[in-house]
Amino acid sequence: MLKPLLFLIFILGLHTSLAAQSDWESYVMEVNKKPVSVVVDLALKTSRDARKTRPFVIIFRTKLLSPEASGQPGPDERSRLDSMENQLEAGLQKSNGAVYAGRFTQRGLRELYFYALDTVQFRSVIGQTLLDYPEYQWLCQARLDAEWSHYQEVLYPSERELEIILNRRQLEELASKGDPLTEMRRIDHYFYFKTRTGRDEFIRSIGGEGFQVAAMNDDGKDEIRPFVLQIYRDDRPGYPFIHSLLIPLWERARKYQGLYDGWKTEVIREKAV
C-alpha cells in the first residue's frame, strides 16, 4: 500500500529564463471557437544570431488529408506529417541556412515557418522534398521579415499563454521529483507592484480567499516595481489549478499594475510501506 508522506523539503524555484539553445513547446489556443495547435521554438525569441542573420521567412502550407472534426490531424497522419516536416527542415537548412521556427495547425491546414539566410532556390528544395509526398497539396512563399513579425505574431505565445506554459513546466518538475500532485500543502506566491496603493488594493481584493501575508517590503530589486508582496495559502497543486488559481492571480496582479513572479512549494512524495 502506498501512503503519502512528506519526505523532504524541495523548494522549487520561481520562473526562470528560457533555454539559450532550443526550447520547443506546444500549446493550443482558440480562434473563432476553433482550436489552433502551435509548436514553437521559444529560444529563438532571444537568439541574436538567428534574428540578425536570417531576415527571410519561408512559409510552407499543406492541406491535411483527413483532419478530425477539430481540424487537427488524426494519429494515422501525424507520423507522415512529422516525416515531411523533418525532411523540409533538413533540406532548407542545407540549402538556405534556415532555422525551423515552428508551425501552426487549424481547420485542416498546417503552416511551417523557417527563417533563412537567403531564398535562393528554396522552391526547388521544397518541390524536391514533396515528391516523396505526392498525396499532399501544398504551396510556399518567402518574404523579407527582418523584424521576425511572423514569429512574434503567429507562433510565439501571448503573455497569458506563456504564463500557462511556465506554470505547467513547474508542475512537471514537481511530478519529476515523485510528487503525485494530490496532497494539500502550503504554496507561496510572489508579486511586485509599481505603487504601494496598487499592492494594498490587490491585498484587499483577495481578502476573503484565505491568503495570508508572509512578507511585504518597499525596497525590492525591481526599480519599476519596488513594492514586494509574498502571500501563501494551502492548496493542492495540479494542472487544474493553473486556470482556477494561478492565472486569476496573474491577471489580478496586472489589474493593479503588478507582476506575478511565480510560486514555490514543497515536494510531497509517496513512500511504500
ROVEXLO-790286 format. One line per field, with one value per residue: residue number from 1; residue in three letters; y, z, x of N, C-alpha, C in turn. Coordinates in Angstrom, 2 decimals, always signed. Each point is the difference from the previous one (the first is absolute). Layout:
N
resi = NUM ...
resn = Ala ...
n.Y = Y ...
n.Z = Z ...
n.X = X ...
ca.Y = Y ...
ca.Z = Z ...
ca.X = X ...
c.Y = Y ...
c.Z = Z ...
c.X = X ...
This chain:
273
resi = 1 2 3 4 5 6 7 8 9 10 11 12 13 14 15 16 17 18 19 20 21 22 23 24 25 26 27 28 29 30 31 32 33 34 35 36 37 38 39 40 41 42 43 44 45 46 47 48 49 50 51 52 53 54 55 56 57 58 59 60 61 62 63 64 65 66 67 68 69 70 71 72 73 74 75 76 77 78 79 80 81 82 83 84 85 86 87 88 89 90 91 92 93 94 95 96 97 98 99 100 101 102 103 104 105 106 107 108 109 110 111 112 113 114 115 116 117 118 119 120 121 122 123 124 125 126 127 128 129 130 131 132 133 134 135 136 137 138 139 140 141 142 143 144 145 146 147 148 149 150 151 152 153 154 155 156 157 158 159 160 161 162 163 164 165 166 167 168 169 170 171 172 173 174 175 176 177 178 179 180 181 182 183 184 185 186 187 188 189 190 191 192 193 194 195 196 197 198 199 200 201 202 203 204 205 206 207 208 209 210 211 212 213 214 215 216 217 218 219 220 221 222 223 224 225 226 227 228 229 230 231 232 233 234 235 236 237 238 239 240 241 242 243 244 245 246 247 248 249 250 251 252 253 254 255 256 257 258 259 260 261 262 263 264 265 266 267 268 269 270 271 272 273
resn = Met Leu Lys Pro Leu Leu Phe Leu Ile Phe Ile Leu Gly Leu His Thr Ser Leu Ala Ala Gln Ser Asp Trp Glu Ser Tyr Val Met Glu Val Asn Lys Lys Pro Val Ser Val Val Val Asp Leu Ala Leu Lys Thr Ser Arg Asp Ala Arg Lys Thr Arg Pro Phe Val Ile Ile Phe Arg Thr Lys Leu Leu Ser Pro Glu Ala Ser Gly Gln Pro Gly Pro Asp Glu Arg Ser Arg Leu Asp Ser Met Glu Asn Gln Leu Glu Ala Gly Leu Gln Lys Ser Asn Gly Ala Val Tyr Ala Gly Arg Phe Thr Gln Arg Gly Leu Arg Glu Leu Tyr Phe Tyr Ala Leu Asp Thr Val Gln Phe Arg Ser Val Ile Gly Gln Thr Leu Leu Asp Tyr Pro Glu Tyr Gln Trp Leu Cys Gln Ala Arg Leu Asp Ala Glu Trp Ser His Tyr Gln Glu Val Leu Tyr Pro Ser Glu Arg Glu Leu Glu Ile Ile Leu Asn Arg Arg Gln Leu Glu Glu Leu Ala Ser Lys Gly Asp Pro Leu Thr Glu Met Arg Arg Ile Asp His Tyr Phe Tyr Phe Lys Thr Arg Thr Gly Arg Asp Glu Phe Ile Arg Ser Ile Gly Gly Glu Gly Phe Gln Val Ala Ala Met Asn Asp Asp Gly Lys Asp Glu Ile Arg Pro Phe Val Leu Gln Ile Tyr Arg Asp Asp Arg Pro Gly Tyr Pro Phe Ile His Ser Leu Leu Ile Pro Leu Trp Glu Arg Ala Arg Lys Tyr Gln Gly Leu Tyr Asp Gly Trp Lys Thr Glu Val Ile Arg Glu Lys Ala Val
n.Y = -1.19 +0.98 +0.61 +1.11 +0.26 +0.97 -0.18 +0.94 +1.06 +0.13 +1.12 +0.12 +0.31 +1.32 +0.70 -0.79 +0.52 +0.15 -1.24 +0.00 -1.34 -1.04 +0.41 -1.20 +0.59 -0.63 +0.64 +0.10 +0.79 +0.88 -0.19 +0.91 -0.33 +0.10 -1.22 +0.70 -1.02 +0.44 -0.18 +0.41 +0.47 -0.03 -0.78 -0.10 +0.17 -0.63 -0.67 +0.77 -1.11 -0.78 +0.88 +0.12 -1.28 -0.20 +0.94 -1.18 +0.14 -1.31 +0.14 -1.16 -0.18 -0.89 -0.71 -0.19 -1.27 -0.26 +1.31 +0.00 -0.16 -0.14 -0.60 -0.91 -0.39 -1.09 -1.01 -0.47 +1.27 +0.01 -1.30 -0.01 +0.81 -0.75 -1.06 +0.53 +0.33 -1.18 -0.49 +0.77 -0.28 -1.27 -0.02 +0.74 -0.78 -1.05 +0.33 +0.39 -0.91 -0.61 +0.70 -1.12 +0.88 -0.74 -0.41 +0.16 -0.56 +0.25 -0.36 -1.02 +1.08 -0.18 +0.94 -0.11 +0.48 +0.47 +0.32 +0.67 -0.41 -0.79 +0.31 -0.18 -0.26 +0.77 +0.51 -0.07 +0.49 +0.87 +0.38 -0.06 +0.63 +0.79 -0.31 -0.02 +1.06 -0.78 -0.57 +0.84 +0.86 +0.88 +1.02 +0.91 +0.78 +1.03 +0.64 +1.26 -0.44 +1.09 +0.40 -1.05 +0.75 -0.88 -0.07 +1.30 +0.20 -0.96 -0.13 +1.11 -0.66 +0.32 +1.12 -0.07 -0.32 +0.96 +0.73 -0.44 +0.23 +1.15 +0.21 -0.39 +0.70 +0.93 -0.25 +0.03 +1.07 +0.44 -0.32 +0.61 +0.69 -0.55 +1.25 -0.66 +1.15 -0.79 +0.38 +0.43 +1.20 +0.63 +1.01 +0.47 +1.24 +0.47 +1.25 +0.83 +1.14 +0.78 -0.14 +0.65 +0.99 -0.30 -0.09 +1.13 +0.50 -0.52 +0.37 +1.15 -0.11 -0.49 +1.01 -0.46 -0.15 +0.35 +1.00 -0.32 +1.17 -0.45 +0.92 +1.18 +0.56 +1.16 -0.88 -0.52 -1.01 -0.22 +0.82 -0.68 -1.15 +1.00 -0.08 -0.71 -1.13 -0.71 -0.83 -0.66 -1.22 -0.84 -0.69 -0.58 -0.07 +0.42 -0.64 -0.46 +0.01 -0.35 -0.52 -0.81 +0.02 -0.61 -0.33 -0.29 -0.56 -0.59 -0.27 -0.39 -0.58 -0.38 -0.33 -0.35 -0.05 -1.28 -0.70 -1.05 -0.27 -0.66 -1.29 -0.42 -1.23 -0.93 -0.93 -0.61 -0.92 -1.03 -0.69 -1.05 -0.49
n.Z = +0.00 -0.78 +0.79 -0.31 -0.05 +0.87 -1.05 -0.91 +0.37 -1.15 +0.15 -0.71 -0.98 -0.05 -0.78 -0.85 -0.46 -1.25 -0.45 -0.07 -0.06 +0.33 -0.15 -0.49 -0.38 +0.47 -0.62 +0.56 -0.98 +0.24 -1.28 +0.17 +1.28 -0.67 +0.33 +0.43 -0.55 +0.95 -0.79 +0.98 -0.57 +1.29 -0.11 -1.17 +0.97 +0.61 -1.13 +0.42 +0.01 +0.38 +0.88 +0.23 -0.11 +0.45 -0.95 -0.60 -0.10 +0.11 -0.65 +0.58 -0.89 +0.74 -0.78 +1.19 +0.00 +1.30 +0.11 +1.30 +0.73 +0.81 -1.19 +0.94 -0.26 -0.56 +0.86 -0.98 +0.02 +1.31 -0.04 -0.93 +0.71 +1.05 -0.80 -0.54 +1.21 +0.41 -1.12 +0.19 +1.29 -0.25 -0.96 +0.70 +1.00 -0.78 -0.62 +1.07 +0.72 -0.29 +0.92 +0.53 -0.18 -0.80 +0.48 -0.77 +0.62 -1.00 +0.20 +0.34 +0.47 -0.54 +0.78 -0.73 +0.99 -0.99 +0.73 -1.14 -0.35 -0.91 -1.19 -0.26 -1.02 +0.88 -1.10 -0.65 +1.12 +0.17 -1.28 +0.11 +1.16 -0.54 -0.80 +1.23 -0.19 -1.05 +1.09 +0.31 +0.17 -0.67 +0.70 -0.52 +0.88 -0.43 +1.10 -0.16 +1.10 -0.19 +0.25 -0.77 -0.73 -0.97 +0.41 +0.12 -1.15 -0.65 +0.32 +0.34 +1.15 +0.27 +0.68 -0.23 -1.28 -0.02 +0.70 -0.83 -1.01 +0.55 +0.29 -1.23 -0.42 +0.81 -0.42 -1.23 +0.45 +0.60 -1.07 -0.63 +1.10 -0.64 -0.23 +0.59 +0.59 +1.04 +0.67 +0.97 -0.29 +0.79 -0.66 -0.21 -0.04 -1.07 +0.44 -1.06 +0.69 -0.91 +0.67 +1.13 -0.63 -1.10 +0.77 +0.64 -1.20 -0.42 +1.12 -0.13 -1.27 +0.73 +0.64 -0.80 -0.50 +1.26 -0.70 +0.37 +0.56 -0.77 -0.96 +0.35 -1.06 +0.14 +0.06 -0.83 -0.58 -0.30 -0.76 -0.97 +0.62 +0.83 -0.15 +0.91 -0.43 +1.12 -0.61 +0.83 -0.39 +0.70 -0.94 -0.95 -0.22 -1.19 -1.13 +0.65 +0.99 -1.15 -0.43 +1.05 +0.11 -0.68 -1.04 +0.82 +0.75 -1.08 -0.38 +1.24 +0.05 -1.24 +0.49 +0.99 -1.29 +0.14 +0.46 -0.48 +0.99 +0.10 +0.18 +1.24 +0.12 +0.84 -0.18 -0.32 +0.50 -0.79 +1.10 -0.52 +0.66
n.X = +0.84 -0.40 +0.82 -0.74 +1.29 +0.17 +0.79 -0.03 +0.69 -0.62 +0.67 -1.11 +0.83 +0.10 -0.82 +0.62 +1.14 -0.40 +0.11 +1.32 -0.05 -0.70 -1.22 -0.26 -1.10 -1.05 -0.95 -1.18 -0.38 -0.95 -0.31 -0.96 +0.23 +1.13 +0.47 +1.02 +0.63 +0.84 +1.05 +0.81 +1.10 -0.27 +1.06 -0.64 -0.87 +0.98 -0.11 +0.99 +0.71 -1.00 -0.39 +1.29 +0.27 -1.22 +0.03 +0.12 -1.32 +0.10 -1.13 -0.21 -0.95 -0.64 -0.79 -0.57 +0.33 +0.03 -0.19 +0.20 -1.10 +1.04 +0.20 +0.26 +1.25 -0.45 -0.02 -0.78 -0.37 +0.06 +0.25 -0.92 -0.75 +0.28 -0.11 -1.09 -0.40 +0.43 -0.55 -1.08 +0.03 +0.30 -0.93 -0.86 +0.35 +0.04 -1.13 -0.69 +0.64 -1.14 -0.64 -0.43 -0.98 -0.78 -1.16 -1.07 -1.02 -0.85 -1.26 +0.75 +0.63 +1.20 +0.56 +1.11 +0.76 +0.78 +1.06 +0.28 +1.24 -0.61 -0.49 +1.29 -0.79 -0.59 -0.60 +1.15 +0.55 -0.99 +0.03 +1.33 -0.11 -0.90 +1.01 +0.49 -0.78 -0.17 -0.42 +1.00 -1.01 +0.72 +0.43 +0.81 +0.58 +0.71 +0.35 +0.36 +0.56 +0.73 -1.24 +0.00 -0.79 +0.26 +1.24 +0.08 -0.63 +0.65 +1.31 +0.62 -0.05 -1.26 -0.01 -1.29 +0.15 +0.93 -0.84 -0.93 +0.82 +0.40 -1.28 -0.32 +1.05 -0.44 -1.23 +0.48 +0.63 -1.09 -0.72 +1.01 -0.31 -1.03 -0.37 -1.02 +0.31 -0.15 +1.08 -0.80 +0.49 +0.86 -0.57 +1.22 -0.50 +0.65 -0.01 +0.02 -0.14 -0.59 -1.15 +0.13 -0.63 +0.68 +1.06 -0.35 -0.29 +1.12 +0.61 -0.62 +0.41 +1.01 -0.55 -0.95 +1.21 +0.25 +0.47 +1.25 +0.30 +1.00 +0.03 +0.49 +0.59 +0.63 +0.95 -0.89 +0.62 -1.28 +0.73 -0.59 +0.18 +0.24 -1.33 +0.62 -0.55 -0.05 -0.85 -0.81 -0.28 -0.71 +0.61 -0.68 +1.31 -0.26 -0.16 -1.09 +0.92 +0.56 -1.15 -0.10 +1.33 +0.94 -0.75 -1.02 +0.97 +0.48 -1.26 -0.27 +1.19 -0.21 -1.18 +0.83 +0.40 -0.29 +1.01 -0.63 +0.84 -1.15 +0.16 +0.01 +0.40 -0.45 +0.90 -1.11 +0.79 -0.22 -0.25 +0.58 -1.07
ca.Y = +1.19 +1.25 +1.00 +1.27 +0.56 +1.08 -0.57 +0.99 +1.32 +0.38 +1.26 +0.25 +1.38 +0.78 -0.04 +0.29 +0.34 -1.13 -0.55 +0.81 -0.70 -0.20 -0.16 -0.27 -0.06 -0.05 +0.49 +0.10 +1.16 -0.06 +1.11 -0.19 -1.21 -1.17 -0.13 +0.20 -0.65 +0.68 -0.53 +1.11 +0.03 +1.22 +0.55 +0.93 +1.34 +0.72 -0.40 +1.14 -0.48 -0.41 +1.14 +0.97 -0.53 -0.70 +0.96 -0.46 -1.07 -0.93 -0.54 -1.17 -0.40 -1.21 -0.35 -1.33 -0.95 -0.42 +0.63 -0.32 +1.07 +1.16 +0.60 -0.49 -1.31 -1.19 -0.73 -0.68 +0.97 +0.80 -0.45 +0.40 +1.43 +0.19 -0.35 +1.10 +1.14 -0.25 +0.09 +1.41 +0.68 -0.37 +0.52 +1.46 +0.34 -0.24 +0.86 +1.42 +0.30 +0.34 -0.58 -0.28 +0.78 -0.60 -0.23 -0.02 -0.85 +0.34 -0.17 -0.91 +0.55 +0.10 +0.91 -0.10 +1.24 -0.11 +1.26 -0.39 +0.96 +0.48 -0.77 -0.58 -1.34 -0.65 -0.71 -1.28 -0.87 -0.46 -0.85 -1.29 -0.73 -0.42 -1.14 -1.18 +0.10 +0.44 +0.09 +1.27 +1.29 +0.92 +1.22 +0.61 +1.36 +0.57 +1.46 +0.64 +0.19 +0.28 +0.18 -1.29 +0.27 -1.23 -0.77 +0.69 +0.16 -1.25 -1.16 +0.19 +0.09 +1.25 +0.02 -0.92 -1.37 -0.27 -0.24 -1.36 -0.92 +0.01 -0.69 -1.42 -0.55 -0.11 -1.19 -1.16 -0.17 -0.63 -1.40 -0.72 -0.29 -1.04 +0.56 -0.35 +1.23 -0.25 +0.37 +1.41 +0.50 +1.44 +0.52 +1.43 +0.74 +1.18 +1.10 +1.31 +1.03 +1.32 +0.94 -0.55 -0.02 -1.18 -1.19 -0.02 -0.34 -1.42 -0.74 +0.08 -0.76 -1.43 -0.06 -1.07 -1.23 -0.86 +0.23 +0.69 +0.74 -0.54 +1.04 +1.19 +1.09 +1.06 +0.27 -1.14 +0.21 +0.48 +1.45 +0.41 -0.53 -0.22 -0.37 -1.46 -0.69 -1.46 -0.54 -1.46 -0.69 -1.44 -0.41 -1.26 +0.32 -0.92 +0.75 +0.87 +1.23 +1.04 +0.88 +0.38 +0.85 +0.71 +1.01 +1.11 +0.84 +0.72 +1.04 +1.00 +0.80 +0.94 +1.00 +0.99 +0.40 -0.88 -1.13 -1.28 -0.57 -1.45 -0.66 -1.11 -0.88 -1.14 -1.26 -1.09 -1.26 -1.20 -1.03 -1.33 -0.49
ca.Z = +0.00 -0.05 +0.92 -0.26 +1.13 -0.29 +0.16 +0.02 -0.46 -1.21 -0.40 -1.42 -0.32 -0.71 -1.44 -0.42 -1.40 -0.89 -0.43 -0.99 -1.26 -0.57 +1.09 -0.71 +0.83 -0.73 +0.74 -0.81 +0.26 -0.71 -0.91 -0.57 +0.61 -0.55 +0.58 -0.80 +0.65 -0.35 +0.47 -0.21 +0.72 +0.80 +0.17 -1.08 +0.43 +0.52 -0.76 -0.80 -1.23 -0.95 -0.40 -0.73 -1.24 -0.82 -0.13 -0.93 +0.49 -0.99 +0.54 -0.74 +0.42 -0.59 +0.40 +0.59 -0.81 +0.69 +1.32 +0.92 +0.10 +0.58 -0.98 +0.27 -0.62 +0.80 +0.35 -1.15 -0.91 +0.69 -0.29 -1.38 +0.06 +0.72 -0.92 -0.95 +0.72 +0.21 -1.27 -0.39 +0.86 -0.40 -1.32 +0.02 +0.79 -0.84 -1.19 +0.29 +1.37 +0.70 +1.29 +0.11 +1.11 +0.56 -0.89 +0.58 -0.69 +0.28 -1.08 -1.02 -0.66 +0.83 -0.52 +0.60 -0.15 +0.05 -0.22 -0.82 -0.41 -1.31 -0.53 -1.27 -0.36 +1.08 -0.56 -0.56 +1.14 +0.52 -1.02 -0.02 +1.21 -0.08 -0.91 +0.85 +0.62 -1.13 +0.38 +0.67 -0.68 +0.78 -0.61 +0.83 -0.35 +0.82 +0.03 +0.96 +1.32 +0.86 +1.38 +0.44 +0.42 -0.06 +1.20 +1.16 -0.04 -0.34 +0.74 +1.40 +0.84 +0.69 +1.38 +0.78 -0.37 +0.52 +1.43 +0.14 -0.32 +1.11 +1.14 -0.31 +0.15 +1.42 +0.48 -0.52 +0.83 +1.23 -0.27 -0.26 +1.30 +0.65 +0.62 -0.75 -0.16 +0.54 +1.41 +0.38 +0.65 -0.12 -1.25 +0.09 -1.26 +0.07 -0.84 +0.05 -0.43 -0.29 +1.06 +1.26 -0.11 -0.80 +0.84 +1.03 -0.64 -0.32 +1.25 +0.34 -0.96 +0.33 +1.44 +0.44 -0.68 +0.86 -0.10 +1.08 -0.43 +0.59 +0.00 -0.74 +0.19 -0.99 -0.62 -0.82 -0.97 -1.23 +0.13 -0.49 +0.94 +1.23 +1.15 +0.00 +0.78 +0.02 +0.68 -0.05 +0.33 -0.26 -1.22 -0.60 -1.33 -1.05 -1.22 +0.06 +0.76 -0.86 -0.47 +1.08 +1.00 -0.39 -1.02 +0.62 +0.77 -0.97 -0.59 +1.01 +0.26 -1.11 +0.18 +0.97 -0.43 +0.65 -0.71 +0.71 -0.27 +0.14 +1.25 +0.40 +1.00 +0.37 -0.65 +0.82 -0.70 +0.53 +0.46 +0.19 +1.37
ca.X = -0.84 +0.74 -0.50 +0.67 +0.71 +0.93 +1.32 +1.06 -0.41 +0.73 -0.59 +0.06 +0.31 -0.98 +0.17 +1.37 +0.13 -0.10 +1.28 +0.71 +0.19 -1.33 -0.97 -1.24 -1.19 -1.27 -1.17 -1.22 -0.83 -1.27 -0.28 -1.34 -0.55 +0.67 +1.33 +1.20 +1.13 +1.24 +1.27 +0.92 +1.27 -0.03 +1.35 +0.31 -0.40 +1.16 +1.18 +0.44 +0.63 -1.03 -0.84 +0.82 +0.57 -1.00 -1.09 -1.04 -0.86 -0.54 -1.25 -0.48 -1.35 -0.56 -1.36 -0.07 -0.77 -1.23 -0.02 -1.09 -0.99 +0.67 +0.90 +1.34 +0.23 -0.21 +1.22 +0.58 +0.63 +1.02 +1.35 +0.30 +0.27 +1.27 +1.07 +0.08 +0.56 +1.43 +0.70 +0.02 +0.96 +1.35 +0.29 +0.13 +1.19 +1.17 +0.05 -0.21 +0.39 -1.24 -0.35 -1.43 -0.53 -1.19 -1.14 -1.34 -0.96 -1.39 -0.98 +0.49 +1.18 +1.20 +1.01 +1.33 +0.75 +1.45 +0.71 +1.12 +1.03 -0.40 -1.12 +0.45 -0.46 -0.76 -1.16 +0.44 +0.28 -1.29 -0.61 +0.68 -0.41 -1.41 -0.15 -0.18 -1.33 -0.84 -1.41 -0.27 -0.02 +0.83 +0.50 +1.03 +0.38 +1.08 -0.05 +0.88 -0.62 +1.16 -0.47 -0.55 -1.37 -0.79 +0.33 -0.57 -1.45 -0.69 +0.46 +0.39 -1.20 -0.33 +0.49 -0.84 +0.36 +1.33 -0.16 -0.53 +1.10 +0.95 -0.61 -0.06 +1.35 +0.32 -0.70 +0.72 +1.19 -0.48 -0.32 +1.24 +0.61 -0.79 -1.20 -1.20 -0.80 -1.34 -0.08 -0.04 +1.21 +0.18 +0.56 +0.31 -0.11 +0.86 -0.48 +0.66 -0.95 +0.55 -0.35 -0.48 -1.47 -0.36 +0.19 -1.05 -1.28 +0.07 -0.20 -1.43 -0.79 +0.06 -0.24 -0.88 +0.37 +0.81 +1.44 +0.68 +1.19 +1.23 +1.04 -0.35 +0.96 -0.12 +1.30 +0.37 +1.07 -0.60 -0.13 -1.32 -1.00 +0.79 -0.85 +0.03 -1.01 +0.00 -1.17 -0.04 -1.25 +0.04 -0.71 +0.43 +0.52 -0.40 -0.23 -1.18 +0.14 +0.58 -1.08 -0.92 +0.65 +1.22 -0.28 -0.75 +0.91 +0.82 -0.83 -0.36 +1.20 +0.11 -1.04 +0.48 +1.34 +0.95 +0.58 +0.01 +1.32 +0.01 -0.33 +0.86 -0.60 +0.80 -0.36 -0.55 +0.20 -0.64 +0.93 -0.59 +0.12
c.Y = +1.24 +1.01 +1.31 +0.54 +1.14 -0.48 +1.02 +1.30 +0.34 +1.25 +0.20 +1.47 +0.71 -0.11 +0.41 +0.31 -1.26 -0.42 +0.79 -0.70 -0.20 -0.34 -0.18 -0.15 -0.04 +0.54 +0.11 +1.26 -0.12 +1.25 -0.29 -1.34 -1.28 -0.10 +0.25 -0.58 +0.63 -0.75 +1.05 -0.19 +1.33 +0.68 +0.99 +1.43 +0.83 -0.39 +1.13 -0.44 -0.33 +1.21 +1.01 -0.51 -0.66 +0.87 -0.46 -1.12 -0.80 -0.68 -1.11 -0.39 -1.28 -0.26 -1.43 -0.90 -0.34 +0.59 -0.47 +1.18 +1.29 +0.75 -0.43 -1.36 -1.15 -0.74 -0.66 +0.95 +0.73 -0.44 +0.39 +1.49 +0.29 -0.30 +1.10 +1.21 -0.16 +0.14 +1.44 +0.78 -0.29 +0.61 +1.50 +0.45 -0.14 +1.01 +1.48 +0.41 +0.32 -0.66 -0.17 +0.69 -0.61 -0.13 +0.26 -0.85 +0.42 -0.26 -0.85 +0.50 +0.04 +0.92 -0.13 +1.28 -0.25 +1.39 -0.31 +1.13 +0.64 -0.87 -0.64 -1.44 -0.68 -0.78 -1.37 -1.00 -0.58 -0.94 -1.38 -0.84 -0.55 -1.06 -1.29 -0.03 +0.46 +0.18 +1.36 +1.18 +0.99 +1.27 +0.60 +1.42 +0.41 +1.50 +0.52 +0.25 +0.22 +0.17 -1.28 +0.15 -1.25 -0.88 +0.61 -0.09 -1.29 -1.13 +0.23 +0.20 +1.40 -0.06 -0.99 -1.46 -0.37 -0.27 -1.40 -1.03 -0.09 -0.72 -1.49 -0.65 -0.16 -1.20 -1.27 -0.25 -0.63 -1.49 -0.83 -0.34 -1.05 +0.49 -0.37 +1.18 -0.16 +0.50 +1.52 +0.35 +1.51 +0.34 +1.50 +0.64 +1.34 +1.06 +1.22 +1.03 +1.33 +0.97 -0.73 -0.12 -1.22 -1.28 -0.11 -0.39 -1.48 -0.84 +0.03 -0.86 -1.50 -0.25 -1.16 -1.36 -0.87 +0.18 +0.73 +0.72 -0.54 +1.06 +1.15 +1.05 +0.95 +0.30 -1.22 +0.36 +0.51 +1.50 +0.48 -0.44 -0.33 -0.52 -1.50 -0.56 -1.50 -0.46 -1.52 -0.50 -1.47 -0.31 -1.33 +0.32 -1.07 +0.83 +0.84 +1.32 +1.08 +0.99 +0.46 +0.97 +0.84 +1.09 +1.12 +0.90 +0.85 +1.16 +1.10 +0.88 +1.05 +1.13 +1.11 +0.38 -0.81 -1.08 -1.22 -0.72 -1.48 -0.49 -1.06 -0.79 -1.12 -1.24 -0.97 -1.28 -1.12 -1.01 -1.32 -0.43 -1.43
c.Z = +0.00 +0.93 -0.24 +1.26 -0.47 +0.29 +0.12 -0.48 -1.19 -0.53 -1.49 -0.26 -0.67 -1.49 -0.38 -1.47 -0.85 -0.52 -1.16 -1.36 -0.72 +1.14 -0.62 +0.96 -0.91 +0.88 -0.97 +0.41 -0.84 -0.83 -0.68 +0.43 -0.59 +0.58 -1.02 +0.79 -0.50 +0.61 -0.33 +0.80 +0.74 +0.08 -1.09 +0.34 +0.41 -0.72 -0.92 -1.32 -1.05 -0.52 -0.83 -1.38 -0.92 -0.14 -0.88 +0.64 -1.18 +0.64 -0.91 +0.54 -0.72 +0.55 +0.53 -0.85 +0.65 +1.40 +0.83 +0.07 +0.56 -1.00 +0.15 -0.66 +0.95 +0.24 -1.19 -0.91 +0.65 -0.36 -1.40 -0.04 +0.70 -0.91 -1.04 +0.63 +0.18 -1.28 -0.49 +0.83 -0.44 -1.35 -0.01 +0.85 -0.87 -1.13 +0.33 +1.41 +0.89 +1.37 +0.04 +1.24 +0.62 -1.03 +0.73 -0.86 +0.40 -1.25 -1.16 -0.78 +0.97 -0.70 +0.80 -0.32 +0.20 -0.21 -0.61 -0.27 -1.32 -0.50 -1.35 -0.14 +1.11 -0.55 -0.55 +1.11 +0.56 -1.00 -0.06 +1.20 -0.14 -1.07 +0.78 +0.64 -1.05 +0.35 +0.59 -0.97 +0.83 -0.80 +0.95 -0.48 +0.91 -0.07 +1.01 +1.30 +1.02 +1.46 +0.59 +0.48 -0.07 +1.22 +1.22 +0.04 -0.25 +0.95 +1.49 +0.88 +0.56 +1.42 +0.86 -0.31 +0.53 +1.51 +0.27 -0.24 +1.17 +1.22 -0.24 +0.17 +1.47 +0.62 -0.50 +0.79 +1.33 -0.21 -0.23 +1.28 +0.78 +0.69 -0.83 -0.22 +0.53 +1.43 +0.19 +0.66 -0.18 -1.34 +0.15 -1.38 +0.16 -1.02 +0.17 -0.57 -0.24 +1.15 +1.24 -0.04 -0.79 +0.80 +1.04 -0.61 -0.39 +1.25 +0.40 -0.93 +0.28 +1.47 +0.47 -0.56 +0.77 -0.10 +1.24 -0.57 +0.74 +0.09 -0.88 +0.26 -1.18 -0.72 -0.79 -1.04 -1.34 +0.14 -0.46 +0.95 +1.32 +1.18 -0.03 +0.88 -0.14 +0.79 -0.09 +0.38 -0.25 -1.23 -0.47 -1.39 -1.00 -1.22 +0.03 +0.72 -0.76 -0.39 +1.12 +0.99 -0.58 -1.05 +0.55 +0.86 -0.92 -0.61 +0.99 +0.35 -1.09 +0.12 +0.92 -0.26 +0.70 -0.92 +0.89 -0.38 +0.32 +1.41 +0.32 +1.11 +0.32 -0.75 +1.04 -0.82 +0.64 +0.39 +0.19 +1.43 +0.09
c.X = +0.88 -0.65 +0.73 +0.63 +0.88 +1.40 +1.10 -0.58 +0.88 -0.65 +0.19 +0.24 -1.16 +0.26 +1.42 +0.02 -0.01 +1.36 +0.59 +0.09 -1.33 -0.95 -1.37 -1.17 -1.22 -1.11 -1.17 -0.75 -1.27 -0.18 -1.33 -0.61 +0.57 +1.41 +1.10 +1.17 +1.29 +1.18 +1.05 +1.29 +0.07 +1.37 +0.36 -0.37 +1.22 +1.29 +0.43 +0.59 -1.05 -0.77 +0.78 +0.40 -1.03 -1.25 -1.16 -0.82 -0.51 -1.21 -0.49 -1.36 -0.41 -1.38 -0.01 -0.90 -1.34 -0.03 -1.18 -0.96 +0.59 +0.88 +1.44 +0.21 -0.29 +1.30 +0.67 +0.77 +1.17 +1.41 +0.43 +0.35 +1.32 +1.19 +0.20 +0.68 +1.51 +0.80 +0.09 +1.03 +1.43 +0.36 +0.22 +1.17 +1.25 +0.12 -0.03 +0.42 -1.18 -0.07 -1.51 -0.53 -1.25 -1.11 -1.29 -0.91 -1.40 -0.84 +0.53 +1.20 +1.17 +1.00 +1.29 +0.78 +1.50 +0.59 +1.35 +0.98 -0.35 -1.14 +0.34 -0.50 -0.80 -1.19 +0.40 +0.31 -1.29 -0.67 +0.62 -0.39 -1.40 -0.25 -0.22 -1.38 -1.01 -1.47 -0.38 -0.01 +0.81 +0.28 +1.03 +0.27 +1.15 -0.10 +1.01 -0.77 +1.11 -0.40 -0.57 -1.44 -0.88 +0.25 -0.70 -1.52 -0.76 +0.36 +0.20 -1.24 -0.20 +0.54 -0.79 +0.36 +1.38 -0.06 -0.53 +1.10 +0.97 -0.55 -0.10 +1.36 +0.37 -0.72 +0.69 +1.28 -0.36 -0.23 +1.27 +0.73 -0.79 -1.25 -1.22 -0.94 -1.42 -0.18 -0.03 +1.33 +0.08 +0.65 +0.17 -0.03 +0.71 -0.43 +0.89 -0.98 +0.69 -0.23 -0.44 -1.53 -0.47 +0.14 -1.09 -1.34 -0.02 -0.27 -1.47 -0.84 +0.00 -0.34 -0.84 +0.37 +0.98 +1.50 +0.51 +1.22 +1.21 +1.08 -0.45 +1.07 -0.06 +1.31 +0.49 +1.04 -0.52 -0.26 -1.37 -1.09 +0.69 -0.81 -0.29 -1.10 +0.19 -1.20 +0.04 -1.38 +0.20 -0.85 +0.55 +0.53 -0.41 -0.36 -1.28 +0.25 +0.77 -1.08 -0.93 +0.63 +1.14 -0.25 -0.88 +0.88 +0.87 -0.78 -0.33 +1.19 +0.18 -1.02 +0.46 +1.46 +1.09 +0.50 -0.05 +1.28 +0.09 -0.24 +1.06 -0.68 +0.98 -0.49 -0.54 +0.10 -0.80 +1.08 -0.73 +0.24 -0.49
